[in-house]
């Protein structure tokens, strides 16, 4: 895992050499798309996921350094 300044924001990279998984396969719970990926979009960031069975997993999350909020809006 690394956390570095990049392109006016913060880049978080998580890499493992585990068994990986099929991101298209339905699973129970919120999953990556509804949790992590959706939250990155909410802050005008981005997320990439590269994984496959037998290949491990590589995730990159980028968020801008400053996120502005509307008055009264909660940030979670």
Phi and psi restraints in degrees (range 20) as a CNS / XPLOR table:
assign (resid 1 and name C) (resid 2 and name N)
       (resid 2 and name CA) (resid 2 and name C) 1.0 -140.8 20.0 2
assign (resid 2 and name N) (resid 2 and name CA)
       (resid 2 and name C) (resid 3 and name N) 1.0 150.9 20.0 2
assign (resid 2 and name C) (resid 3 and name N)
       (resid 3 and name CA) (resid 3 and name C) 1.0 -131.7 20.0 2
assign (resid 3 and name N) (resid 3 and name CA)
       (resid 3 and name C) (resid 4 and name N) 1.0 116.3 20.0 2
assign (resid 3 and name C) (resid 4 and name N)
       (resid 4 and name CA) (resid 4 and name C) 1.0 -137.7 20.0 2
assign (resid 4 and name N) (resid 4 and name CA)
       (resid 4 and name C) (resid 5 and name N) 1.0 149.2 20.0 2
assign (resid 4 and name C) (resid 5 and name N)
       (resid 5 and name CA) (resid 5 and name C) 1.0 -69.8 20.0 2
assign (resid 5 and name N) (resid 5 and name CA)
       (resid 5 and name C) (resid 6 and name N) 1.0 138.7 20.0 2
assign (resid 5 and name C) (resid 6 and name N)
       (resid 6 and name CA) (resid 6 and name C) 1.0 -159.0 20.0 2
assign (resid 6 and name N) (resid 6 and name CA)
       (resid 6 and name C) (resid 7 and name N) 1.0 129.2 20.0 2
assign (resid 6 and name C) (resid 7 and name N)
       (resid 7 and name CA) (resid 7 and name C) 1.0 51.9 20.0 2
assign (resid 7 and name N) (resid 7 and name CA)
       (resid 7 and name C) (resid 8 and name N) 1.0 45.0 20.0 2
assign (resid 7 and name C) (resid 8 and name N)
       (resid 8 and name CA) (resid 8 and name C) 1.0 75.0 20.0 2
assign (resid 8 and name N) (resid 8 and name CA)
       (resid 8 and name C) (resid 9 and name N) 1.0 17.7 20.0 2
assign (resid 8 and name C) (resid 9 and name N)
       (resid 9 and name CA) (resid 9 and name C) 1.0 -152.4 20.0 2
assign (resid 9 and name N) (resid 9 and name CA)
       (resid 9 and name C) (resid 10 and name N) 1.0 -154.0 20.0 2
assign (resid 9 and name C) (resid 10 and name N)
       (resid 10 and name CA) (resid 10 and name C) 1.0 -124.7 20.0 2
assign (resid 10 and name N) (resid 10 and name CA)
       (resid 10 and name C) (resid 11 and name N) 1.0 132.2 20.0 2
assign (resid 10 and name C) (resid 11 and name N)
       (resid 11 and name CA) (resid 11 and name C) 1.0 -113.0 20.0 2
assign (resid 11 and name N) (resid 11 and name CA)
       (resid 11 and name C) (resid 12 and name N) 1.0 121.0 20.0 2
assign (resid 11 and name C) (resid 12 and name N)
       (resid 12 and name CA) (resid 12 and name C) 1.0 -108.3 20.0 2
assign (resid 12 and name N) (resid 12 and name CA)
       (resid 12 and name C) (resid 13 and name N) 1.0 125.7 20.0 2
assign (resid 12 and name C) (resid 13 and name N)
       (resid 13 and name CA) (resid 13 and name C) 1.0 -121.2 20.0 2
assign (resid 13 and name N) (resid 13 and name CA)
       (resid 13 and name C) (resid 14 and name N) 1.0 129.6 20.0 2
assign (resid 13 and name C) (resid 14 and name N)
       (resid 14 and name CA) (resid 14 and name C) 1.0 -124.9 20.0 2
assign (resid 14 and name N) (resid 14 and name CA)
       (resid 14 and name C) (resid 15 and name N) 1.0 124.1 20.0 2
assign (resid 14 and name C) (resid 15 and name N)
       (resid 15 and name CA) (resid 15 and name C) 1.0 -131.8 20.0 2
assign (resid 15 and name N) (resid 15 and name CA)
       (resid 15 and name C) (resid 16 and name N) 1.0 135.8 20.0 2
assign (resid 15 and name C) (resid 16 and name N)
       (resid 16 and name CA) (resid 16 and name C) 1.0 -137.4 20.0 2
assign (resid 16 and name N) (resid 16 and name CA)
       (resid 16 and name C) (resid 17 and name N) 1.0 159.0 20.0 2
assign (resid 16 and name C) (resid 17 and name N)
       (resid 17 and name CA) (resid 17 and name C) 1.0 -109.3 20.0 2
assign (resid 17 and name N) (resid 17 and name CA)
       (resid 17 and name C) (resid 18 and name N) 1.0 34.1 20.0 2
assign (resid 17 and name C) (resid 18 and name N)
       (resid 18 and name CA) (resid 18 and name C) 1.0 -75.2 20.0 2
assign (resid 18 and name N) (resid 18 and name CA)
       (resid 18 and name C) (resid 19 and name N) 1.0 -156.5 20.0 2
assign (resid 18 and name C) (resid 19 and name N)
       (resid 19 and name CA) (resid 19 and name C) 1.0 -82.4 20.0 2
assign (resid 19 and name N) (resid 19 and name CA)
       (resid 19 and name C) (resid 20 and name N) 1.0 -10.7 20.0 2
assign (resid 19 and name C) (resid 20 and name N)
       (resid 20 and name CA) (resid 20 and name C) 1.0 67.0 20.0 2
assign (resid 20 and name N) (resid 20 and name CA)
       (resid 20 and name C) (resid 21 and name N) 1.0 -175.2 20.0 2
assign (resid 20 and name C) (resid 21 and name N)
       (resid 21 and name CA) (resid 21 and name C) 1.0 -162.0 20.0 2
assign (resid 21 and name N) (resid 21 and name CA)
       (resid 21 and name C) (resid 22 and name N) 1.0 168.3 20.0 2
assign (resid 21 and name C) (resid 22 and name N)
       (resid 22 and name CA) (resid 22 and name C) 1.0 -93.0 20.0 2
assign (resid 22 and name N) (resid 22 and name CA)
       (resid 22 and name C) (resid 23 and name N) 1.0 106.5 20.0 2
assign (resid 22 and name C) (resid 23 and name N)
       (resid 23 and name CA) (resid 23 and name C) 1.0 -66.0 20.0 2
assign (resid 23 and name N) (resid 23 and name CA)
       (resid 23 and name C) (resid 24 and name N) 1.0 -16.6 20.0 2
assign (resid 23 and name C) (resid 24 and name N)
       (resid 24 and name CA) (resid 24 and name C) 1.0 -84.6 20.0 2
assign (resid 24 and name N) (resid 24 and name CA)
       (resid 24 and name C) (resid 25 and name N) 1.0 -10.7 20.0 2
assign (resid 24 and name C) (resid 25 and name N)
       (resid 25 and name CA) (resid 25 and name C) 1.0 -79.6 20.0 2
assign (resid 25 and name N) (resid 25 and name CA)
       (resid 25 and name C) (resid 26 and name N) 1.0 130.7 20.0 2
assign (resid 25 and name C) (resid 26 and name N)
       (resid 26 and name CA) (resid 26 and name C) 1.0 -65.0 20.0 2
assign (resid 26 and name N) (resid 26 and name CA)
       (resid 26 and name C) (resid 27 and name N) 1.0 138.6 20.0 2
assign (resid 26 and name C) (resid 27 and name N)
       (resid 27 and name CA) (resid 27 and name C) 1.0 -134.3 20.0 2
assign (resid 27 and name N) (resid 27 and name CA)
       (resid 27 and name C) (resid 28 and name N) 1.0 163.5 20.0 2
assign (resid 27 and name C) (resid 28 and name N)
       (resid 28 and name CA) (resid 28 and name C) 1.0 -80.2 20.0 2
assign (resid 28 and name N) (resid 28 and name CA)
       (resid 28 and name C) (resid 29 and name N) 1.0 160.0 20.0 2
assign (resid 28 and name C) (resid 29 and name N)
       (resid 29 and name CA) (resid 29 and name C) 1.0 89.5 20.0 2
assign (resid 29 and name N) (resid 29 and name CA)
       (resid 29 and name C) (resid 30 and name N) 1.0 -173.5 20.0 2
assign (resid 29 and name C) (resid 30 and name N)
       (resid 30 and name CA) (resid 30 and name C) 1.0 -75.0 20.0 2
assign (resid 30 and name N) (resid 30 and name CA)
       (resid 30 and name C) (resid 31 and name N) 1.0 -35.3 20.0 2
assign (resid 30 and name C) (resid 31 and name N)
       (resid 31 and name CA) (resid 31 and name C) 1.0 73.0 20.0 2
assign (resid 31 and name N) (resid 31 and name CA)
       (resid 31 and name C) (resid 32 and name N) 1.0 176.5 20.0 2
assign (resid 31 and name C) (resid 32 and name N)
       (resid 32 and name CA) (resid 32 and name C) 1.0 -65.5 20.0 2
assign (resid 32 and name N) (resid 32 and name CA)
       (resid 32 and name C) (resid 33 and name N) 1.0 -41.1 20.0 2
assign (resid 32 and name C) (resid 33 and name N)
       (resid 33 and name CA) (resid 33 and name C) 1.0 -63.1 20.0 2
assign (resid 33 and name N) (resid 33 and name CA)
       (resid 33 and name C) (resid 34 and name N) 1.0 -43.1 20.0 2
assign (resid 33 and name C) (resid 34 and name N)
       (resid 34 and name CA) (resid 34 and name C) 1.0 -86.2 20.0 2
assign (resid 34 and name N) (resid 34 and name CA)
       (resid 34 and name C) (resid 35 and name N) 1.0 -13.5 20.0 2
assign (resid 34 and name C) (resid 35 and name N)
       (resid 35 and name CA) (resid 35 and name C) 1.0 -108.2 20.0 2
assign (resid 35 and name N) (resid 35 and name CA)
       (resid 35 and name C) (resid 36 and name N) 1.0 -79.9 20.0 2
assign (resid 35 and name C) (resid 36 and name N)
       (resid 36 and name CA) (resid 36 and name C) 1.0 -65.1 20.0 2
assign (resid 36 and name N) (resid 36 and name CA)
       (resid 36 and name C) (resid 37 and name N) 1.0 -52.4 20.0 2
assign (resid 36 and name C) (resid 37 and name N)
       (resid 37 and name CA) (resid 37 and name C) 1.0 -64.0 20.0 2
assign (resid 37 and name N) (resid 37 and name CA)
       (resid 37 and name C) (resid 38 and name N) 1.0 -40.3 20.0 2
assign (resid 37 and name C) (resid 38 and name N)
       (resid 38 and name CA) (resid 38 and name C) 1.0 -65.8 20.0 2
assign (resid 38 and name N) (resid 38 and name CA)
       (resid 38 and name C) (resid 39 and name N) 1.0 -40.1 20.0 2
assign (resid 38 and name C) (resid 39 and name N)
       (resid 39 and name CA) (resid 39 and name C) 1.0 -66.3 20.0 2
assign (resid 39 and name N) (resid 39 and name CA)
       (resid 39 and name C) (resid 40 and name N) 1.0 -36.0 20.0 2
assign (resid 39 and name C) (resid 40 and name N)
       (resid 40 and name CA) (resid 40 and name C) 1.0 -65.3 20.0 2
assign (resid 40 and name N) (resid 40 and name CA)
       (resid 40 and name C) (resid 41 and name N) 1.0 -39.4 20.0 2
assign (resid 40 and name C) (resid 41 and name N)
       (resid 41 and name CA) (resid 41 and name C) 1.0 -63.3 20.0 2
assign (resid 41 and name N) (resid 41 and name CA)
       (resid 41 and name C) (resid 42 and name N) 1.0 -37.5 20.0 2
assign (resid 41 and name C) (resid 42 and name N)
       (resid 42 and name CA) (resid 42 and name C) 1.0 -60.6 20.0 2
assign (resid 42 and name N) (resid 42 and name CA)
       (resid 42 and name C) (resid 43 and name N) 1.0 -28.5 20.0 2
assign (resid 42 and name C) (resid 43 and name N)
       (resid 43 and name CA) (resid 43 and name C) 1.0 -104.6 20.0 2
assign (resid 43 and name N) (resid 43 and name CA)
       (resid 43 and name C) (resid 44 and name N) 1.0 20.1 20.0 2
assign (resid 43 and name C) (resid 44 and name N)
       (resid 44 and name CA) (resid 44 and name C) 1.0 61.6 20.0 2
assign (resid 44 and name N) (resid 44 and name CA)
       (resid 44 and name C) (resid 45 and name N) 1.0 31.6 20.0 2
assign (resid 44 and name C) (resid 45 and name N)
       (resid 45 and name CA) (resid 45 and name C) 1.0 -102.6 20.0 2
assign (resid 45 and name N) (resid 45 and name CA)
       (resid 45 and name C) (resid 46 and name N) 1.0 -164.9 20.0 2
assign (resid 45 and name C) (resid 46 and name N)
       (resid 46 and name CA) (resid 46 and name C) 1.0 -144.6 20.0 2
assign (resid 46 and name N) (resid 46 and name CA)
       (resid 46 and name C) (resid 47 and name N) 1.0 161.3 20.0 2
assign (resid 46 and name C) (resid 47 and name N)
       (resid 47 and name CA) (resid 47 and name C) 1.0 -145.2 20.0 2
assign (resid 47 and name N) (resid 47 and name CA)
       (resid 47 and name C) (resid 48 and name N) 1.0 137.5 20.0 2
assign (resid 47 and name C) (resid 48 and name N)
       (resid 48 and name CA) (resid 48 and name C) 1.0 -127.0 20.0 2
assign (resid 48 and name N) (resid 48 and name CA)
       (resid 48 and name C) (resid 49 and name N) 1.0 143.8 20.0 2
assign (resid 48 and name C) (resid 49 and name N)
       (resid 49 and name CA) (resid 49 and name C) 1.0 -130.5 20.0 2
assign (resid 49 and name N) (resid 49 and name CA)
       (resid 49 and name C) (resid 50 and name N) 1.0 125.3 20.0 2
assign (resid 49 and name C) (resid 50 and name N)
       (resid 50 and name CA) (resid 50 and name C) 1.0 -126.7 20.0 2
assign (resid 50 and name N) (resid 50 and name CA)
       (resid 50 and name C) (resid 51 and name N) 1.0 110.1 20.0 2
assign (resid 50 and name C) (resid 51 and name N)
       (resid 51 and name CA) (resid 51 and name C) 1.0 -155.6 20.0 2
assign (resid 51 and name N) (resid 51 and name CA)
       (resid 51 and name C) (resid 52 and name N) 1.0 157.0 20.0 2
assign (resid 51 and name C) (resid 52 and name N)
       (resid 52 and name CA) (resid 52 and name C) 1.0 -164.6 20.0 2
assign (resid 52 and name N) (resid 52 and name CA)
       (resid 52 and name C) (resid 53 and name N) 1.0 152.2 20.0 2
assign (resid 52 and name C) (resid 53 and name N)
       (resid 53 and name CA) (resid 53 and name C) 1.0 -52.9 20.0 2
assign (resid 53 and name N) (resid 53 and name CA)
       (resid 53 and name C) (resid 54 and name N) 1.0 129.2 20.0 2
assign (resid 53 and name C) (resid 54 and name N)
       (resid 54 and name CA) (resid 54 and name C) 1.0 84.0 20.0 2
assign (resid 54 and name N) (resid 54 and name CA)
       (resid 54 and name C) (resid 55 and name N) 1.0 0.1 20.0 2
assign (resid 54 and name C) (resid 55 and name N)
       (resid 55 and name CA) (resid 55 and name C) 1.0 -116.7 20.0 2
assign (resid 55 and name N) (resid 55 and name CA)
       (resid 55 and name C) (resid 56 and name N) 1.0 -2.3 20.0 2
assign (resid 55 and name C) (resid 56 and name N)
       (resid 56 and name CA) (resid 56 and name C) 1.0 80.0 20.0 2
assign (resid 56 and name N) (resid 56 and name CA)
       (resid 56 and name C) (resid 57 and name N) 1.0 -168.8 20.0 2
assign (resid 56 and name C) (resid 57 and name N)
       (resid 57 and name CA) (resid 57 and name C) 1.0 -139.2 20.0 2
assign (resid 57 and name N) (resid 57 and name CA)
       (resid 57 and name C) (resid 58 and name N) 1.0 139.6 20.0 2
assign (resid 57 and name C) (resid 58 and name N)
       (resid 58 and name CA) (resid 58 and name C) 1.0 -131.5 20.0 2
assign (resid 58 and name N) (resid 58 and name CA)
       (resid 58 and name C) (resid 59 and name N) 1.0 118.3 20.0 2
assign (resid 58 and name C) (resid 59 and name N)
       (resid 59 and name CA) (resid 59 and name C) 1.0 -122.9 20.0 2
assign (resid 59 and name N) (resid 59 and name CA)
       (resid 59 and name C) (resid 60 and name N) 1.0 132.9 20.0 2
assign (resid 59 and name C) (resid 60 and name N)
       (resid 60 and name CA) (resid 60 and name C) 1.0 -123.5 20.0 2
assign (resid 60 and name N) (resid 60 and name CA)
       (resid 60 and name C) (resid 61 and name N) 1.0 130.3 20.0 2
assign (resid 60 and name C) (resid 61 and name N)
       (resid 61 and name CA) (resid 61 and name C) 1.0 -121.2 20.0 2
assign (resid 61 and name N) (resid 61 and name CA)
       (resid 61 and name C) (resid 62 and name N) 1.0 128.9 20.0 2
assign (resid 61 and name C) (resid 62 and name N)
       (resid 62 and name CA) (resid 62 and name C) 1.0 -126.0 20.0 2
assign (resid 62 and name N) (resid 62 and name CA)
       (resid 62 and name C) (resid 63 and name N) 1.0 135.6 20.0 2
assign (resid 62 and name C) (resid 63 and name N)
       (resid 63 and name CA) (resid 63 and name C) 1.0 -135.5 20.0 2
assign (resid 63 and name N) (resid 63 and name CA)
       (resid 63 and name C) (resid 64 and name N) 1.0 144.5 20.0 2
assign (resid 63 and name C) (resid 64 and name N)
       (resid 64 and name CA) (resid 64 and name C) 1.0 -63.9 20.0 2
assign (resid 64 and name N) (resid 64 and name CA)
       (resid 64 and name C) (resid 65 and name N) 1.0 152.7 20.0 2
assign (resid 64 and name C) (resid 65 and name N)
       (resid 65 and name CA) (resid 65 and name C) 1.0 -65.4 20.0 2
assign (resid 65 and name N) (resid 65 and name CA)
       (resid 65 and name C) (resid 66 and name N) 1.0 -32.0 20.0 2
assign (resid 65 and name C) (resid 66 and name N)
       (resid 66 and name CA) (resid 66 and name C) 1.0 -126.0 20.0 2
assign (resid 66 and name N) (resid 66 and name CA)
       (resid 66 and name C) (resid 67 and name N) 1.0 129.7 20.0 2
assign (resid 66 and name C) (resid 67 and name N)
       (resid 67 and name CA) (resid 67 and name C) 1.0 -118.2 20.0 2
assign (resid 67 and name N) (resid 67 and name CA)
       (resid 67 and name C) (resid 68 and name N) 1.0 123.1 20.0 2
assign (resid 67 and name C) (resid 68 and name N)
       (resid 68 and name CA) (resid 68 and name C) 1.0 -94.0 20.0 2
assign (resid 68 and name N) (resid 68 and name CA)
       (resid 68 and name C) (resid 69 and name N) 1.0 146.4 20.0 2
assign (resid 68 and name C) (resid 69 and name N)
       (resid 69 and name CA) (resid 69 and name C) 1.0 -122.1 20.0 2
assign (resid 69 and name N) (resid 69 and name CA)
       (resid 69 and name C) (resid 70 and name N) 1.0 151.0 20.0 2
assign (resid 69 and name C) (resid 70 and name N)
       (resid 70 and name CA) (resid 70 and name C) 1.0 -74.3 20.0 2
assign (resid 70 and name N) (resid 70 and name CA)
       (resid 70 and name C) (resid 71 and name N) 1.0 152.9 20.0 2
assign (resid 70 and name C) (resid 71 and name N)
       (resid 71 and name CA) (resid 71 and name C) 1.0 -55.7 20.0 2
assign (resid 71 and name N) (resid 71 and name CA)
       (resid 71 and name C) (resid 72 and name N) 1.0 131.3 20.0 2
assign (resid 71 and name C) (resid 72 and name N)
       (resid 72 and name CA) (resid 72 and name C) 1.0 85.2 20.0 2
assign (resid 72 and name N) (resid 72 and name CA)
       (resid 72 and name C) (resid 73 and name N) 1.0 -3.7 20.0 2
assign (resid 72 and name C) (resid 73 and name N)
       (resid 73 and name CA) (resid 73 and name C) 1.0 -87.8 20.0 2
assign (resid 73 and name N) (resid 73 and name CA)
       (resid 73 and name C) (resid 74 and name N) 1.0 131.2 20.0 2
assign (resid 73 and name C) (resid 74 and name N)
       (resid 74 and name CA) (resid 74 and name C) 1.0 -84.2 20.0 2
assign (resid 74 and name N) (resid 74 and name CA)
       (resid 74 and name C) (resid 75 and name N) 1.0 145.5 20.0 2
assign (resid 74 and name C) (resid 75 and name N)
       (resid 75 and name CA) (resid 75 and name C) 1.0 -111.3 20.0 2
assign (resid 75 and name N) (resid 75 and name CA)
       (resid 75 and name C) (resid 76 and name N) 1.0 124.6 20.0 2
